[in-house]
């Protein structure tokens, strides 16, 4: 499988991820429409976004410039295969 390189398809893929996230969050909130659910959903979304940023940007730019990511599984391998 070759890498996705067409800007149109890359943007469409990003928009589809956004739509999936919005639909999932709205569905969860509709099933239990409380302030607690809304706040917890916001915290989950925020924390996973920050983790993703940490896993791919912070590690490469500030910790190990030789690390090149290819996904979350790649990041997990990187964490567990590093010598301490």
mmCIF file of the N, C-alpha and C atoms, coordinates in Angstrom:
data_MODEL
# 
_entry.id   MODEL 
# 
loop_
_atom_site.group_PDB 
_atom_site.id 
_atom_site.type_symbol 
_atom_site.label_atom_id 
_atom_site.label_alt_id 
_atom_site.label_comp_id 
_atom_site.label_asym_id 
_atom_site.label_entity_id 
_atom_site.label_seq_id 
_atom_site.pdbx_PDB_ins_code 
_atom_site.Cartn_x 
_atom_site.Cartn_y 
_atom_site.Cartn_z 
_atom_site.occupancy 
_atom_site.B_iso_or_equiv 
_atom_site.pdbx_formal_charge 
_atom_site.auth_seq_id 
_atom_site.auth_comp_id 
_atom_site.auth_asym_id 
_atom_site.auth_atom_id 
_atom_site.pdbx_PDB_model_num 
ATOM 1   N N  . UNK A 1 1  ? 0.846   -1.173 0.000  1.00 0.00 ? 1  UNK A N  1 
ATOM 2   C CA . UNK A 1 1  ? 0.000   0.000  0.000  1.00 0.00 ? 1  UNK A CA 1 
ATOM 3   C C  . UNK A 1 1  ? 0.890   1.233  0.000  1.00 0.00 ? 1  UNK A C  1 
ATOM 4   N N  . UNK A 1 2  ? 0.639   2.145  -0.913 1.00 0.00 ? 2  UNK A N  1 
ATOM 5   C CA . UNK A 1 2  ? 1.466   3.349  -0.964 1.00 0.00 ? 2  UNK A CA 1 
ATOM 6   C C  . UNK A 1 2  ? 0.893   4.429  -0.040 1.00 0.00 ? 2  UNK A C  1 
ATOM 7   N N  . UNK A 1 3  ? 1.730   5.394  0.300  1.00 0.00 ? 3  UNK A N  1 
ATOM 8   C CA . UNK A 1 3  ? 1.313   6.485  1.176  1.00 0.00 ? 3  UNK A CA 1 
ATOM 9   C C  . UNK A 1 3  ? 0.296   7.382  0.487  1.00 0.00 ? 3  UNK A C  1 
ATOM 10  N N  . UNK A 1 4  ? -0.612  7.905  1.273  1.00 0.00 ? 4  UNK A N  1 
ATOM 11  C CA . UNK A 1 4  ? -1.593  8.860  0.783  1.00 0.00 ? 4  UNK A CA 1 
ATOM 12  C C  . UNK A 1 4  ? -0.881  10.194 0.571  1.00 0.00 ? 4  UNK A C  1 
ATOM 13  N N  . UNK A 1 5  ? -0.912  10.725 -0.658 1.00 0.00 ? 5  UNK A N  1 
ATOM 14  C CA . UNK A 1 5  ? -0.179  11.958 -0.929 1.00 0.00 ? 5  UNK A CA 1 
ATOM 15  C C  . UNK A 1 5  ? -1.009  13.026 -1.635 1.00 0.00 ? 5  UNK A C  1 
ATOM 16  N N  . UNK A 1 6  ? -2.170  12.672 -2.124 1.00 0.00 ? 6  UNK A N  1 
ATOM 17  C CA . UNK A 1 6  ? -3.020  13.638 -2.808 1.00 0.00 ? 6  UNK A CA 1 
ATOM 18  C C  . UNK A 1 6  ? -3.675  14.560 -1.778 1.00 0.00 ? 6  UNK A C  1 
ATOM 19  N N  . UNK A 1 7  ? -3.450  15.879 -1.879 1.00 0.00 ? 7  UNK A N  1 
ATOM 20  C CA . UNK A 1 7  ? -3.998  16.813 -0.886 1.00 0.00 ? 7  UNK A CA 1 
ATOM 21  C C  . UNK A 1 7  ? -5.521  16.712 -0.711 1.00 0.00 ? 7  UNK A C  1 
ATOM 22  N N  . UNK A 1 8  ? -6.243  16.470 -1.797 1.00 0.00 ? 8  UNK A N  1 
ATOM 23  C CA . UNK A 1 8  ? -7.699  16.347 -1.690 1.00 0.00 ? 8  UNK A CA 1 
ATOM 24  C C  . UNK A 1 8  ? -8.087  15.196 -0.771 1.00 0.00 ? 8  UNK A C  1 
ATOM 25  N N  . UNK A 1 9  ? -7.489  14.020 -0.984 1.00 0.00 ? 9  UNK A N  1 
ATOM 26  C CA . UNK A 1 9  ? -7.838  12.849 -0.186 1.00 0.00 ? 9  UNK A CA 1 
ATOM 27  C C  . UNK A 1 9  ? -7.361  12.982 1.253  1.00 0.00 ? 9  UNK A C  1 
ATOM 28  N N  . UNK A 1 10 ? -6.237  13.646 1.455  1.00 0.00 ? 10 UNK A N  1 
ATOM 29  C CA . UNK A 1 10 ? -5.745  13.883 2.816  1.00 0.00 ? 10 UNK A CA 1 
ATOM 30  C C  . UNK A 1 10 ? -6.742  14.759 3.577  1.00 0.00 ? 10 UNK A C  1 
ATOM 31  N N  . UNK A 1 11 ? -7.211  15.832 2.934  1.00 0.00 ? 11 UNK A N  1 
ATOM 32  C CA . UNK A 1 11 ? -8.194  16.720 3.571  1.00 0.00 ? 11 UNK A CA 1 
ATOM 33  C C  . UNK A 1 11 ? -9.513  16.007 3.811  1.00 0.00 ? 11 UNK A C  1 
ATOM 34  N N  . UNK A 1 12 ? -9.964  15.217 2.844  1.00 0.00 ? 12 UNK A N  1 
ATOM 35  C CA . UNK A 1 12 ? -11.208 14.465 3.005  1.00 0.00 ? 12 UNK A CA 1 
ATOM 36  C C  . UNK A 1 12 ? -11.099 13.489 4.178  1.00 0.00 ? 12 UNK A C  1 
ATOM 37  N N  . UNK A 1 13 ? -9.959  12.832 4.286  1.00 0.00 ? 13 UNK A N  1 
ATOM 38  C CA . UNK A 1 13 ? -9.733  11.897 5.397  1.00 0.00 ? 13 UNK A CA 1 
ATOM 39  C C  . UNK A 1 13 ? -9.813  12.632 6.730  1.00 0.00 ? 13 UNK A C  1 
ATOM 40  N N  . UNK A 1 14 ? -9.216  13.810 6.823  1.00 0.00 ? 14 UNK A N  1 
ATOM 41  C CA . UNK A 1 14 ? -9.283  14.598 8.047  1.00 0.00 ? 14 UNK A CA 1 
ATOM 42  C C  . UNK A 1 14 ? -10.702 15.009 8.386  1.00 0.00 ? 14 UNK A C  1 
ATOM 43  N N  . UNK A 1 15 ? -11.455 15.431 7.373  1.00 0.00 ? 15 UNK A N  1 
ATOM 44  C CA . UNK A 1 15 ? -12.846 15.826 7.591  1.00 0.00 ? 15 UNK A CA 1 
ATOM 45  C C  . UNK A 1 15 ? -13.680 14.631 8.051  1.00 0.00 ? 15 UNK A C  1 
ATOM 46  N N  . UNK A 1 16 ? -13.442 13.459 7.461  1.00 0.00 ? 16 UNK A N  1 
ATOM 47  C CA . UNK A 1 16 ? -14.178 12.262 7.877  1.00 0.00 ? 16 UNK A CA 1 
ATOM 48  C C  . UNK A 1 16 ? -13.863 11.883 9.323  1.00 0.00 ? 16 UNK A C  1 
ATOM 49  N N  . UNK A 1 17 ? -12.600 11.999 9.737  1.00 0.00 ? 17 UNK A N  1 
ATOM 50  C CA . UNK A 1 17 ? -12.253 11.744 11.140 1.00 0.00 ? 17 UNK A CA 1 
ATOM 51  C C  . UNK A 1 17 ? -12.995 12.714 12.053 1.00 0.00 ? 17 UNK A C  1 
ATOM 52  N N  . UNK A 1 18 ? -13.041 13.979 11.662 1.00 0.00 ? 18 UNK A N  1 
ATOM 53  C CA . UNK A 1 18 ? -13.751 14.982 12.452 1.00 0.00 ? 18 UNK A CA 1 
ATOM 54  C C  . UNK A 1 18 ? -15.234 14.629 12.556 1.00 0.00 ? 18 UNK A C  1 
ATOM 55  N N  . UNK A 1 19 ? -15.858 14.247 11.446 1.00 0.00 ? 19 UNK A N  1 
ATOM 56  C CA . UNK A 1 19 ? -17.272 13.881 11.463 1.00 0.00 ? 19 UNK A CA 1 
ATOM 57  C C  . UNK A 1 19 ? -17.542 12.661 12.341 1.00 0.00 ? 19 UNK A C  1 
ATOM 58  N N  . UNK A 1 20 ? -16.675 11.661 12.267 1.00 0.00 ? 20 UNK A N  1 
ATOM 59  C CA . UNK A 1 20 ? -16.829 10.481 13.118 1.00 0.00 ? 20 UNK A CA 1 
ATOM 60  C C  . UNK A 1 20 ? -16.777 10.882 14.586 1.00 0.00 ? 20 UNK A C  1 
ATOM 61  N N  . UNK A 1 21 ? -15.823 11.736 14.936 1.00 0.00 ? 21 UNK A N  1 
ATOM 62  C CA . UNK A 1 21 ? -15.703 12.192 16.323 1.00 0.00 ? 21 UNK A CA 1 
ATOM 63  C C  . UNK A 1 21 ? -16.915 12.974 16.785 1.00 0.00 ? 21 UNK A C  1 
ATOM 64  N N  . UNK A 1 22 ? -17.411 13.864 15.935 1.00 0.00 ? 22 UNK A N  1 
ATOM 65  C CA . UNK A 1 22 ? -18.590 14.664 16.290 1.00 0.00 ? 22 UNK A CA 1 
ATOM 66  C C  . UNK A 1 22 ? -19.810 13.764 16.470 1.00 0.00 ? 22 UNK A C  1 
ATOM 67  N N  . UNK A 1 23 ? -20.018 12.855 15.538 1.00 0.00 ? 23 UNK A N  1 
ATOM 68  C CA . UNK A 1 23 ? -21.169 11.951 15.630 1.00 0.00 ? 23 UNK A CA 1 
ATOM 69  C C  . UNK A 1 23 ? -21.087 11.088 16.884 1.00 0.00 ? 23 UNK A C  1 
ATOM 70  N N  . UNK A 1 24 ? -19.906 10.566 17.186 1.00 0.00 ? 24 UNK A N  1 
ATOM 71  C CA . UNK A 1 24 ? -19.747 9.727  18.378 1.00 0.00 ? 24 UNK A CA 1 
ATOM 72  C C  . UNK A 1 24 ? -19.995 10.534 19.650 1.00 0.00 ? 24 UNK A C  1 
ATOM 73  N N  . UNK A 1 25 ? -19.441 11.732 19.732 1.00 0.00 ? 25 UNK A N  1 
ATOM 74  C CA . UNK A 1 25 ? -19.621 12.565 20.934 1.00 0.00 ? 25 UNK A CA 1 
ATOM 75  C C  . UNK A 1 25 ? -21.079 12.957 21.114 1.00 0.00 ? 25 UNK A C  1 
ATOM 76  N N  . UNK A 1 26 ? -21.738 13.342 20.031 1.00 0.00 ? 26 UNK A N  1 
ATOM 77  C CA . UNK A 1 26 ? -23.148 13.723 20.115 1.00 0.00 ? 26 UNK A CA 1 
ATOM 78  C C  . UNK A 1 26 ? -23.996 12.522 20.524 1.00 0.00 ? 26 UNK A C  1 
ATOM 79  N N  . UNK A 1 27 ? -23.695 11.354 19.972 1.00 0.00 ? 27 UNK A N  1 
ATOM 80  C CA . UNK A 1 27 ? -24.445 10.147 20.322 1.00 0.00 ? 27 UNK A CA 1 
ATOM 81  C C  . UNK A 1 27 ? -24.290 9.809  21.805 1.00 0.00 ? 27 UNK A C  1 
ATOM 82  N N  . UNK A 1 28 ? -23.080 9.906  22.312 1.00 0.00 ? 28 UNK A N  1 
ATOM 83  C CA . UNK A 1 28 ? -22.856 9.647  23.742 1.00 0.00 ? 28 UNK A CA 1 
ATOM 84  C C  . UNK A 1 28 ? -23.611 10.662 24.583 1.00 0.00 ? 28 UNK A C  1 
ATOM 85  N N  . UNK A 1 29 ? -23.521 11.931 24.207 1.00 0.00 ? 29 UNK A N  1 
ATOM 86  C CA . UNK A 1 29 ? -24.185 12.974 24.992 1.00 0.00 ? 29 UNK A CA 1 
ATOM 87  C C  . UNK A 1 29 ? -25.705 12.831 24.940 1.00 0.00 ? 29 UNK A C  1 
ATOM 88  N N  . UNK A 1 30 ? -26.248 12.481 23.784 1.00 0.00 ? 30 UNK A N  1 
ATOM 89  C CA . UNK A 1 30 ? -27.703 12.293 23.667 1.00 0.00 ? 30 UNK A CA 1 
ATOM 90  C C  . UNK A 1 30 ? -28.173 11.126 24.527 1.00 0.00 ? 30 UNK A C  1 
ATOM 91  N N  . UNK A 1 31 ? -27.356 10.084 24.638 1.00 0.00 ? 31 UNK A N  1 
ATOM 92  C CA . UNK A 1 31 ? -27.758 8.922  25.443 1.00 0.00 ? 31 UNK A CA 1 
ATOM 93  C C  . UNK A 1 31 ? -27.752 9.226  26.941 1.00 0.00 ? 31 UNK A C  1 
ATOM 94  N N  . UNK A 1 32 ? -26.986 10.259 27.347 1.00 0.00 ? 32 UNK A N  1 
ATOM 95  C CA . UNK A 1 32 ? -26.937 10.647 28.759 1.00 0.00 ? 32 UNK A CA 1 
ATOM 96  C C  . UNK A 1 32 ? -26.653 12.155 28.839 1.00 0.00 ? 32 UNK A C  1 
ATOM 97  N N  . UNK A 1 33 ? -27.677 12.984 28.597 1.00 0.00 ? 33 UNK A N  1 
ATOM 98  C CA . UNK A 1 33 ? -27.458 14.433 28.491 1.00 0.00 ? 33 UNK A CA 1 
ATOM 99  C C  . UNK A 1 33 ? -27.340 15.150 29.837 1.00 0.00 ? 33 UNK A C  1 
ATOM 100 N N  . UNK A 1 34 ? -26.185 14.983 30.474 1.00 0.00 ? 34 UNK A N  1 
ATOM 101 C CA . UNK A 1 34 ? -25.940 15.669 31.745 1.00 0.00 ? 34 UNK A CA 1 
ATOM 102 C C  . UNK A 1 34 ? -24.683 16.517 31.618 1.00 0.00 ? 34 UNK A C  1 
ATOM 103 N N  . UNK A 1 35 ? -24.532 17.461 32.558 1.00 0.00 ? 35 UNK A N  1 
ATOM 104 C CA . UNK A 1 35 ? -23.315 18.283 32.575 1.00 0.00 ? 35 UNK A CA 1 
ATOM 105 C C  . UNK A 1 35 ? -22.088 17.411 32.790 1.00 0.00 ? 35 UNK A C  1 
ATOM 106 N N  . UNK A 1 36 ? -22.225 16.405 33.635 1.00 0.00 ? 36 UNK A N  1 
ATOM 107 C CA . UNK A 1 36 ? -21.092 15.526 33.918 1.00 0.00 ? 36 UNK A CA 1 
ATOM 108 C C  . UNK A 1 36 ? -20.629 14.815 32.640 1.00 0.00 ? 36 UNK A C  1 
ATOM 109 N N  . UNK A 1 37 ? -21.563 14.299 31.857 1.00 0.00 ? 37 UNK A N  1 
ATOM 110 C CA . UNK A 1 37 ? -21.204 13.636 30.602 1.00 0.00 ? 37 UNK A CA 1 
ATOM 111 C C  . UNK A 1 37 ? -20.528 14.610 29.650 1.00 0.00 ? 37 UNK A C  1 
ATOM 112 N N  . UNK A 1 38 ? -21.069 15.823 29.541 1.00 0.00 ? 38 UNK A N  1 
ATOM 113 C CA . UNK A 1 38 ? -20.477 16.823 28.661 1.00 0.00 ? 38 UNK A CA 1 
ATOM 114 C C  . UNK A 1 38 ? -19.062 17.184 29.068 1.00 0.00 ? 38 UNK A C  1 
ATOM 115 N N  . UNK A 1 39 ? -18.847 17.389 30.361 1.00 0.00 ? 39 UNK A N  1 
ATOM 116 C CA . UNK A 1 39 ? -17.508 17.741 30.854 1.00 0.00 ? 39 UNK A CA 1 
ATOM 117 C C  . UNK A 1 39 ? -16.544 16.579 30.661 1.00 0.00 ? 39 UNK A C  1 
ATOM 118 N N  . UNK A 1 40 ? -16.987 15.363 30.961 1.00 0.00 ? 40 UNK A N  1 
ATOM 119 C CA . UNK A 1 40 ? -16.114 14.208 30.783 1.00 0.00 ? 40 UNK A CA 1 
ATOM 120 C C  . UNK A 1 40 ? -15.765 13.987 29.313 1.00 0.00 ? 40 UNK A C  1 
ATOM 121 N N  . UNK A 1 41 ? -16.725 14.177 28.419 1.00 0.00 ? 41 UNK A N  1 
ATOM 122 C CA . UNK A 1 41 ? -16.434 14.074 26.988 1.00 0.00 ? 41 UNK A CA 1 
ATOM 123 C C  . UNK A 1 41 ? -15.404 15.117 26.566 1.00 0.00 ? 41 UNK A C  1 
ATOM 124 N N  . UNK A 1 42 ? -15.583 16.335 27.023 1.00 0.00 ? 42 UNK A N  1 
ATOM 125 C CA . UNK A 1 42 ? -14.623 17.399 26.688 1.00 0.00 ? 42 UNK A CA 1 
ATOM 126 C C  . UNK A 1 42 ? -13.229 17.059 27.207 1.00 0.00 ? 42 UNK A C  1 
ATOM 127 N N  . UNK A 1 43 ? -13.138 16.540 28.415 1.00 0.00 ? 43 UNK A N  1 
ATOM 128 C CA . UNK A 1 43 ? -11.835 16.163 28.981 1.00 0.00 ? 43 UNK A CA 1 
ATOM 129 C C  . UNK A 1 43 ? -11.190 15.008 28.219 1.00 0.00 ? 43 UNK A C  1 
ATOM 130 N N  . UNK A 1 44 ? -11.993 14.033 27.835 1.00 0.00 ? 44 UNK A N  1 
ATOM 131 C CA . UNK A 1 44 ? -11.462 12.897 27.070 1.00 0.00 ? 44 UNK A CA 1 
ATOM 132 C C  . UNK A 1 44 ? -10.908 13.379 25.732 1.00 0.00 ? 44 UNK A C  1 
ATOM 133 N N  . UNK A 1 45 ? -11.681 14.198 25.031 1.00 0.00 ? 45 UNK A N  1 
ATOM 134 C CA . UNK A 1 45 ? -11.239 14.708 23.733 1.00 0.00 ? 45 UNK A CA 1 
ATOM 135 C C  . UNK A 1 45 ? -9.969  15.533 23.886 1.00 0.00 ? 45 UNK A C  1 
ATOM 136 N N  . UNK A 1 46 ? -9.958  16.444 24.842 1.00 0.00 ? 46 UNK A N  1 
ATOM 137 C CA . UNK A 1 46 ? -8.793  17.302 25.061 1.00 0.00 ? 46 UNK A CA 1 
ATOM 138 C C  . UNK A 1 46 ? -7.552  16.470 25.413 1.00 0.00 ? 46 UNK A C  1 
ATOM 139 N N  . UNK A 1 47 ? -7.707  15.511 26.331 1.00 0.00 ? 47 UNK A N  1 
ATOM 140 C CA . UNK A 1 47 ? -6.539  14.749 26.777 1.00 0.00 ? 47 UNK A CA 1 
ATOM 141 C C  . UNK A 1 47 ? -5.989  13.848 25.674 1.00 0.00 ? 47 UNK A C  1 
ATOM 142 N N  . UNK A 1 48 ? -6.856  13.247 24.872 1.00 0.00 ? 48 UNK A N  1 
ATOM 143 C CA . UNK A 1 48 ? -6.358  12.430 23.771 1.00 0.00 ? 48 UNK A CA 1 
ATOM 144 C C  . UNK A 1 48 ? -5.681  13.277 22.699 1.00 0.00 ? 48 UNK A C  1 
ATOM 145 N N  . UNK A 1 49 ? -6.196  14.469 22.449 1.00 0.00 ? 49 UNK A N  1 
ATOM 146 C CA . UNK A 1 49 ? -5.519  15.373 21.507 1.00 0.00 ? 49 UNK A CA 1 
ATOM 147 C C  . UNK A 1 49 ? -4.140  15.754 22.023 1.00 0.00 ? 49 UNK A C  1 
ATOM 148 N N  . UNK A 1 50 ? -4.036  16.058 23.304 1.00 0.00 ? 50 UNK A N  1 
ATOM 149 C CA . UNK A 1 50 ? -2.738  16.411 23.890 1.00 0.00 ? 50 UNK A CA 1 
ATOM 150 C C  . UNK A 1 50 ? -1.775  15.221 23.853 1.00 0.00 ? 50 UNK A C  1 
ATOM 151 N N  . UNK A 1 51 ? -2.282  14.006 24.097 1.00 0.00 ? 51 UNK A N  1 
ATOM 152 C CA . UNK A 1 51 ? -1.429  12.824 24.033 1.00 0.00 ? 51 UNK A CA 1 
ATOM 153 C C  . UNK A 1 51 ? -0.913  12.617 22.613 1.00 0.00 ? 51 UNK A C  1 
ATOM 154 N N  . UNK A 1 52 ? -1.775  12.769 21.637 1.00 0.00 ? 52 UNK A N  1 
ATOM 155 C CA . UNK A 1 52 ? -1.382  12.606 20.242 1.00 0.00 ? 52 UNK A CA 1 
ATOM 156 C C  . UNK A 1 52 ? -0.294  13.610 19.877 1.00 0.00 ? 52 UNK A C  1 
ATOM 157 N N  . UNK A 1 53 ? -0.476  14.861 20.302 1.00 0.00 ? 53 UNK A N  1 
ATOM 158 C CA . UNK A 1 53 ? 0.532   15.907 20.084 1.00 0.00 ? 53 UNK A CA 1 
ATOM 159 C C  . UNK A 1 53 ? 1.846   15.522 20.757 1.00 0.00 ? 53 UNK A C  1 
ATOM 160 N N  . UNK A 1 54 ? 1.777   15.046 21.986 1.00 0.00 ? 54 UNK A N  1 
ATOM 161 C CA . UNK A 1 54 ? 2.957   14.619 22.726 1.00 0.00 ? 54 UNK A CA 1 
ATOM 162 C C  . UNK A 1 54 ? 3.659   13.478 21.998 1.00 0.00 ? 54 UNK A C  1 
ATOM 163 N N  . UNK A 1 55 ? 2.881   12.461 21.595 1.00 0.00 ? 55 UNK A N  1 
ATOM 164 C CA . UNK A 1 55 ? 3.455   11.259 21.000 1.00 0.00 ? 55 UNK A CA 1 
ATOM 165 C C  . UNK A 1 55 ? 4.192   11.560 19.699 1.00 0.00 ? 55 UNK A C  1 
ATOM 166 N N  . UNK A 1 56 ? 3.698   12.508 18.926 1.00 0.00 ? 56 UNK A N  1 
ATOM 167 C CA . UNK A 1 56 ? 4.287   12.709 17.611 1.00 0.00 ? 56 UNK A CA 1 
ATOM 168 C C  . UNK A 1 56 ? 5.081   13.982 17.459 1.00 0.00 ? 56 UNK A C  1 
ATOM 169 N N  . UNK A 1 57 ? 4.717   15.034 18.102 1.00 0.00 ? 57 UNK A N  1 
ATOM 170 C CA . UNK A 1 57 ? 5.452   16.286 17.928 1.00 0.00 ? 57 UNK A CA 1 
ATOM 171 C C  . UNK A 1 57 ? 6.500   16.475 19.015 1.00 0.00 ? 57 UNK A C  1 
ATOM 172 N N  . UNK A 1 58 ? 6.102   16.368 20.251 1.00 0.00 ? 58 UNK A N  1 
ATOM 173 C CA . UNK A 1 58 ? 7.020   16.639 21.361 1.00 0.00 ? 58 UNK A CA 1 
ATOM 174 C C  . UNK A 1 58 ? 8.179   15.653 21.369 1.00 0.00 ? 58 UNK A C  1 
ATOM 175 N N  . UNK A 1 59 ? 7.893   14.364 21.210 1.00 0.00 ? 59 UNK A N  1 
ATOM 176 C CA . UNK A 1 59 ? 8.960   13.364 21.224 1.00 0.00 ? 59 UNK A CA 1 
ATOM 177 C C  . UNK A 1 59 ? 9.957   13.631 20.096 1.00 0.00 ? 59 UNK A C  1 
ATOM 178 N N  . UNK A 1 60 ? 9.457   13.884 18.885 1.00 0.00 ? 60 UNK A N  1 
ATOM 179 C CA . UNK A 1 60 ? 10.359  14.095 17.752 1.00 0.00 ? 60 UNK A CA 1 
ATOM 180 C C  . UNK A 1 60 ? 11.135  15.403 17.856 1.00 0.00 ? 60 UNK A C  1 
ATOM 181 N N  . UNK A 1 61 ? 10.505  16.470 18.305 1.00 0.00 ? 61 UNK A N  1 
ATOM 182 C CA . UNK A 1 61 ? 11.154  17.782 18.310 1.00 0.00 ? 61 UNK A CA 1 
ATOM 183 C C  . UNK A 1 61 ? 12.015  18.037 19.541 1.00 0.00 ? 61 UNK A C  1 
ATOM 184 N N  . UNK A 1 62 ? 11.627  17.494 20.695 1.00 0.00 ? 62 UNK A N  1 
ATOM 185 C CA . UNK A 1 62 ? 12.315  17.855 21.938 1.00 0.00 ? 62 UNK A CA 1 
ATOM 186 C C  . UNK A 1 62 ? 13.019  16.694 22.643 1.00 0.00 ? 62 UNK A C  1 
ATOM 187 N N  . UNK A 1 63 ? 12.658  15.451 22.335 1.00 0.00 ? 63 UNK A N  1 
ATOM 188 C CA . UNK A 1 63 ? 13.231  14.322 23.070 1.00 0.00 ? 63 UNK A CA 1 
ATOM 189 C C  . UNK A 1 63 ? 14.189  13.515 22.205 1.00 0.00 ? 63 UNK A C  1 
ATOM 190 N N  . UNK A 1 64 ? 13.742  13.114 21.020 1.00 0.00 ? 64 UNK A N  1 
ATOM 191 C CA . UNK A 1 64 ? 14.552  12.238 20.174 1.00 0.00 ? 64 UNK A CA 1 
ATOM 192 C C  . UNK A 1 64 ? 14.300  12.589 18.707 1.00 0.00 ? 64 UNK A C  1 
ATOM 193 N N  . UNK A 1 65 ? 15.191  13.378 18.129 1.00 0.00 ? 65 UNK A N  1 
ATOM 194 C CA . UNK A 1 65 ? 14.988  13.824 16.746 1.00 0.00 ? 65 UNK A CA 1 
ATOM 195 C C  . UNK A 1 65 ? 15.144  12.691 15.738 1.00 0.00 ? 65 UNK A C  1 
ATOM 196 N N  . UNK A 1 66 ? 15.681  11.560 16.146 1.00 0.00 ? 66 UNK A N  1 
ATOM 197 C CA . UNK A 1 66 ? 15.806  10.428 15.217 1.00 0.00 ? 66 UNK A CA 1 
ATOM 198 C C  . UNK A 1 66 ? 14.512  9.626  15.121 1.00 0.00 ? 66 UNK A C  1 
ATOM 199 N N  . UNK A 1 67 ? 13.575  9.860  16.046 1.00 0.00 ? 67 UNK A N  1 
ATOM 200 C CA . UNK A 1 67 ? 12.305  9.139  16.036 1.00 0.00 ? 67 UNK A CA 1 
ATOM 201 C C  . UNK A 1 67 ? 11.409  9.695  14.935 1.00 0.00 ? 67 UNK A C  1 
ATOM 202 N N  . UNK A 1 68 ? 10.970  8.840  14.045 1.00 0.00 ? 68 UNK A N  1 
ATOM 203 C CA . UNK A 1 68 ? 10.021  9.212  12.987 1.00 0.00 ? 68 UNK A CA 1 
ATOM 204 C C  . UNK A 1 68 ? 8.784   8.343  13.168 1.00 0.00 ? 68 UNK A C  1 
ATOM 205 N N  . UNK A 1 69 ? 7.671   8.971  13.413 1.00 0.00 ? 69 UNK A N  1 
ATOM 206 C CA . UNK A 1 69 ? 6.456   8.236  13.735 1.00 0.00 ? 69 UNK A CA 1 
ATOM 207 C C  . UNK A 1 69 ? 5.741   7.732  12.494 1.00 0.00 ? 69 UNK A C  1 
ATOM 208 N N  . UNK A 1 70 ? 4.986   6.665  12.708 1.00 0.00 ? 70 UNK A N  1 
ATOM 209 C CA . UNK A 1 70 ? 4.133   6.157  11.634 1.00 0.00 ? 70 UNK A CA 1 
ATOM 210 C C  . UNK A 1 70 ? 2.776   5.728  12.184 1.00 0.00 ? 70 UNK A C  1 
ATOM 211 N N  . UNK A 1 71 ? 2.529   6.002  13.447 1.00 0.00 ? 71 UNK A N  1 
ATOM 212 C CA . UNK A 1 71 ? 1.248   5.644  14.047 1.00 0.00 ? 71 UNK A CA 1 
ATOM 213 C C  . UNK A 1 71 ? 1.403   5.369  15.532 1.00 0.00 ? 71 UNK A C  1 
ATOM 214 N N  . UNK A 1 72 ? 0.282   5.149  16.194 1.00 0.00 ? 72 UNK A N  1 
ATOM 215 C CA . UNK A 1 72 ? 0.322   4.915  17.639 1.00 0.00 ? 72 UNK A CA 1 
ATOM 216 C C  . UNK A 1 72 ? 1.001   3.598  18.000 1.00 0.00 ? 72 UNK A C  1 
ATOM 217 N N  . UNK A 1 73 ? 0.875   2.589  17.158 1.00 0.00 ? 73 UNK A N  1 
ATOM 218 C CA . UNK A 1 73 ? 1.571   1.321  17.419 1.00 0.00 ? 73 UNK A CA 1 
ATOM 219 C C  . UNK A 1 73 ? 3.078   1.538  17.325 1.00 0.00 ? 73 UNK A C  1 
ATOM 220 N N  . UNK A 1 74 ? 3.501   2.316  16.355 1.00 0.00 ? 74 UNK A N  1 
ATOM 221 C CA . UNK A 1 74 ? 4.917   2.670  16.225 1.00 0.00 ? 74 UNK A CA 1 
ATOM 222 C C  . UNK A 1 74 ? 5.410   3.389  17.479 1.00 0.00 ? 74 UNK A C  1 
ATOM 223 N N  . UNK A 1 75 ? 4.592   4.302  18.008 1.00 0.00 ? 75 UNK A N  1 
ATOM 224 C CA . UNK A 1 75 ? 4.967   5.029  19.225 1.00 0.00 ? 75 UNK A CA 1 
ATOM 225 C C  . UNK A 1 75 ? 5.064   4.091  20.425 1.00 0.00 ? 75 UNK A C  1 
ATOM 226 N N  . UNK A 1 76 ? 4.134   3.147  20.541 1.00 0.00 ? 76 UNK A N  1 
ATOM 227 C CA . UNK A 1 76 ? 4.184   2.181  21.645 1.00 0.00 ? 76 UNK A CA 1 
ATOM 228 C C  . UNK A 1 76 ? 5.458   1.338  21.554 1.00 0.00 ? 76 UNK A C  1 
ATOM 229 N N  . UNK A 1 77 ? 5.805   0.902  20.357 1.00 0.00 ? 77 UNK A N  1 
ATOM 230 C CA . UNK A 1 77 ? 7.055   0.148  20.178 1.00 0.00 ? 77 UNK A CA 1 
ATOM 231 C C  . UNK A 1 77 ? 8.262   0.990  20.580 1.00 0.00 ? 77 UNK A C  1 
ATOM 232 N N  . UNK A 1 78 ? 8.236   2.245  20.180 1.00 0.00 ? 78 UNK A N  1 
ATOM 233 C CA . UNK A 1 78 ? 9.327   3.166  20.530 1.00 0.00 ? 78 UNK A CA 1 
ATOM 234 C C  . UNK A 1 78 ? 9.472   3.266  22.052 1.00 0.00 ? 78 UNK A C  1 
ATOM 235 N N  . UNK A 1 79 ? 8.370   3.414  22.752 1.00 0.00 ? 79 UNK A N  1 
ATOM 236 C CA . UNK A 1 79 ? 8.428   3.559  24.216 1.00 0.00 ? 79 UNK A CA 1 
ATOM 237 C C  . UNK A 1 79 ? 8.949   2.307  24.903 1.00 0.00 ? 79 UNK A C  1 
ATOM 238 N N  . UNK A 1 80 ? 8.500   1.139  24.445 1.00 0.00 ? 80 UNK A N  1 
ATOM 239 C CA . UNK A 1 80 ? 8.849   -0.098 25.135 1.00 0.00 ? 80 UNK A CA 1 
ATOM 240 C C  . UNK A 1 80 ? 10.166  -0.702 24.681 1.00 0.00 ? 80 UNK A C  1 
ATOM 241 N N  . UNK A 1 81 ? 10.719  -0.266 23.555 1.00 0.00 ? 81 UNK A N  1 
ATOM 242 C CA . UNK A 1 81 ? 11.987  -0.805 23.077 1.00 0.00 ? 81 UNK A CA 1 
ATOM 243 C C  . UNK A 1 81 ? 13.183  0.075  23.431 1.00 0.00 ? 81 UNK A C  1 
ATOM 244 N N  . UNK A 1 82 ? 12.934  1.237  24.010 1.00 0.00 ? 82 UNK A N  1 
ATOM 245 C CA . UNK A 1 82 ? 14.022  2.144  24.369 1.00 0.00 ? 82 UNK A CA 1 
ATOM 246 C C  . UNK A 1 82 ? 14.810  1.564  25.544 1.00 0.00 ? 82 UNK A C  1 
ATOM 247 N N  . UNK A 1 83 ? 16.113  1.739  25.472 1.00 0.00 ? 83 UNK A N  1 
ATOM 248 C CA . UNK A 1 83 ? 16.967  1.326  26.592 1.00 0.00 ? 83 UNK A CA 1 
ATOM 249 C C  . UNK A 1 83 ? 16.927  2.416  27.647 1.00 0.00 ? 83 UNK A C  1 
ATOM 250 N N  . UNK A 1 84 ? 16.801  2.024  28.868 1.00 0.00 ? 84 UNK A N  1 
ATOM 251 C CA . UNK A 1 84 ? 16.736  2.992  29.974 1.00 0.00 ? 84 UNK A CA 1 
ATOM 252 C C  . UNK A 1 84 ? 18.097  3.309  30.523 1.00 0.00 ? 84 UNK A C  1 
# 
